[in-house]
Amino acid sequence: MKVTELAPAKLNLTLEVGEKRADGYHDLQSVMSCAALYDEITLESGVGDGITMDCDCPALACDETNLCVRAARLFYAGTGIGCDGLRISLKKRIPMQAGLGGGSADAAAVLRGLRKLYCPEMMIKELERMAIELGSDVPFCVRSVTAMVRGRGERLLKLPKLPLCWFVICKPDFSLSTAEMYAKLDENKPACAIDTLGITKALEYQDMLEISDRLGNQFEAVLDTNSEIFVIKEKLMELGARNACMSGSGSAVYGLFTEESAAKAAAEALGTTYPQTWFAERV
């Protein structure tokens, strides 16, 4: 049997980071949504022995360290279902080390696909409970809806989806280390003026002006003032974005647009300087 799942890119509309916990994780509060920039996962059961994986991105390891393989092993172990030979094929489009949750989205897609193949009656909450063992963003990516995310990522509250809008997503030619970004926050503890609760109310009323005004990411406060991140944000605003924000711990930046034509034009213009630029509708 074969099943294909799409894995959308994750965007942090807001992101606040709390104190480091005893377990080494940080308490988070974030409103997350998704953009129609997709990886594609195909799962085929009853093929060969064990779990094998291939990917069209040479830079991505397809061994036991890959989150997709780990997700499959976790699913089989958690359900008690025997692996009858599984092939995982990944078509990669979401850039790596960008703060867009590509690896988490892929792992979540594997869990969803295996549920369809083996036990469609399984509650989605069961997948979310498995998912937190793989990473903080994976439970959110299991559902890939607009949601408030708290704790280390395990507490999810579904929110109204974004009104129709478009994103221009730009990743500069460098990445930011997640561990180093958290370490900077722990060291500096910058003041946080991000209105996560306000954006939830704006989503309830579907007020795009209020939503866009409240985009914010605490990680931006520990970037160098001359960081290319701020250059990209400024260019997106000049090109017509209602607002722009870094996603996750970076380094991708997105601009939110309310006009499709303006977003397409902005993506084309920005792409001349930054080849890794994408136009995507909200999911």
N, C-alpha and C positions, 0 to 999 in steps of 0.2 A: 504494500500500500504506500501511497505517496501523498504528501500534503505540502502546500506552500503557504508561508506566512510572511506578511510584510512587517517590518520593524521600523517605525517612524522615529525621527530624531526628537529628543527631549529638549525642551526649552524651559529655563527657569525664568518665570515672569518676575518673581521676587525670590530672594535667597538670603536668609538670616542664619548665622552660625552662632550657636551658644557655646557654653563651656565644654571642655573635654571631659568625658565621662570616665568612670573607673575602668570600663571595658576598652578604652582607647578610642572610641568613637566620639563624635560631637553630636550634641542635640541640634537638630535642624528645624527650621520652619520655612517652608517654601511653597509657593503656588507654581505648579508645573503644568505645562501644556505640551502639545506636539505639533510638529510641522511635517508637511508631506514631502519630506526628504527621506527616502526609504532604503534600508538594506532589505535584501530578499533571502529568506531561508527556505530551503526545500529539504524535507525529511522523507526518507524512504526506508521502510522497515522490511525485515525479512531478506536483507541483502548481506551476504558474506558473514563474517564473524566479528563480534564486538561492535565498537563504535569507531567509525572512520569519518574524516572530515576533509573537505577541499574548499578552497576559496580563491576568488579571482584577484585577490590582493596579495602579492608576493611578500609584503612586509608583515603580514599577519601569520603568526604561528598557528598551526592546526593540530597541535599535540594536546597532551593532557592539561596543559596550562590554559588552554582556550576556554573562555566562559561558556561557549556553546557545548563543548564536550563535558565540562563540569556540570552544566545544567542537565544534560542527558543522564549522566551517572547519578545525580541527585534524584532525578525523577524515578529512575528504575529502583533505586534503593529505598526511596520514600514510599513508593506504592507497592513494592514487593513483586512487581511485574518483571519477568525475566527478559533480558535483551535478546531478541531473535535476529540480531544483525541490523545495525542502523547506520545509514549514510547521511551525513549532514553536508549540504552544499550551500555556501554563502556567497551571494553577490553583494559586494561591498560598495556603498556609496557615501554613507555617513563618515566623515573624516575621523581618524583616530586622535586621541589626546586633544580633544577640542571642547570638552564640557557639554557635549551633545548626547551623551549616554549611549553611544553606538554599541559598545560591548554589552551593556546592560539590556538594551533593546533586543539585541540578537539572542541573548540568553533567555529573555522572557518569551521571545518568539518560539524558541525551541520548546519551552515548557508548554506553551499553548498548543503547538503542533503535536506534541506527544500526547497531550490530553485528548485531542481529536482522534489520534490514531488508536489509542488503547482504552481510554475510559472517559468518553464524552460526558458521562453523568457526574464526573467529579466537580465539586463546587469550585468556583474561581478563587474563593478564599483559601482553599487548600494550596493552590498554586502560589498565592501571595505568601503564605507561610513558608513554603519551600524557598521562595525567591529571596527572602531576606538573608539566607545563608550564602547567597552568591554576591550580594552587594547592596548598598543603600538605595540605589536607583531602580533595582530590578523589580520590587513589588509594584512601584508606579508603572513601570513599563509593561507589566503583565496586562494592565487594563488600557494604558495609553489614552487616558481621558484627562480633561482638565481637573486638577485635584489639589487640595491642600495636603501637604506632606509634612509630618512631624516625627519627633523622636529621631531614630537613626534612619528612618525611611519606612518603618513598618506601619505607622499610623496614617491611614489615608481617609480623606473625606472628599467624596466626589462633589465637584462644583459645576455650575452651568458652563457649557463650552463657550469659548470665545465667540463673539459676533464675527461674521465673515470678515476676514482680513488676510493679508499676505505678508510674508517675511522675506527679507533678503538676509541670507546667512553668509558670513564672511569669516574664513579662517586665515589668519596671516601665516607666513612661512615659518613660524616657530610655535612651540607648544609650551605650556606652563605645567610644572610638576604639581600635581594635586597635594602631595605630602608637603612640599615646600610652601604652597599657598596656605595650607592649614597652619603650618608652623609660624608663618608670618602673622596670621590672625591671633594665634595664641600669645605671641610676643608683644604685639602692638595693641590689641584689643581696641580697634577704632570705634568711635561712636557710630551707632547705627540709627539712621532716620528712615528706614524702609518700612512702608505702610502695607504689610502683608494683609492685615485684617481689612484695611480699606479697599484693597483690590478685590477681595472676596465679595464685598458689598457692591462694588462696581460691576462685577460679573453678574450678580443677581439682577441688577437693573439693566444689564446689557449696555452700559454707558461706555462707549469706546474711548471717549476723551478722558474720562476718569481712570479707566484701565491703563491707558498708555501713559498717563501722567505718573502712575505709581510703579512703573517698572523699576527694579533696583536690585543690585547684587552687592552684598557686603564685601566680597572678594575684591571688588574694584578699589576699595579703600586702601589696600596694601600694595597696589601697583605703583611703580615709579610714575611720577607726574608726567614724564615724557614718553610713557609707554605707547607703543603703536596701537594698543587697544583704544585709547582715547582719540587717536587720529582717525581710526575707522569709524568710531561712533560719530564724530563730527562730520565726516564725509556722508554718512548715511542720513544725518539730519539735513545736511545741505541738499541732498538728493530727494528729499520729500518725506522721510520717515517721520511719523508722529513722535516716536521716541526710539532709542537704541540702548542696548544693554548687553553685557557679556553674559554668557550662559555657563552655569556651573563654575568650576575653577578655571575656566578658559581653555584655549585661547580664542574660541569662536565668539563672534559678536553678531547679534541680529538686530535688524531694524524692523519695526512694525509699521505697515502701510495699510491705509484704508482704501486705496485705489489700486486696482490690479495693474493698470497701464503704467502708473508711476513706479510700482515695485519692479516690473519687468525692465523699465528703462534704467532704474537705479542699479539693478543687478548687472545689466550690460555695461554700464559706465564703470562701476566698481571693479568689474571683472577684468578690465584692461590693466589695472594695477595689481589686483589680487586674483590670481587664477582660480583659487578655491573659493568661488562665490556662487551661491545658488539662490534661485527664486523658488519659493514654496508657499502653497496655501496652508492655512491652518487646518488641522485635522478635526 
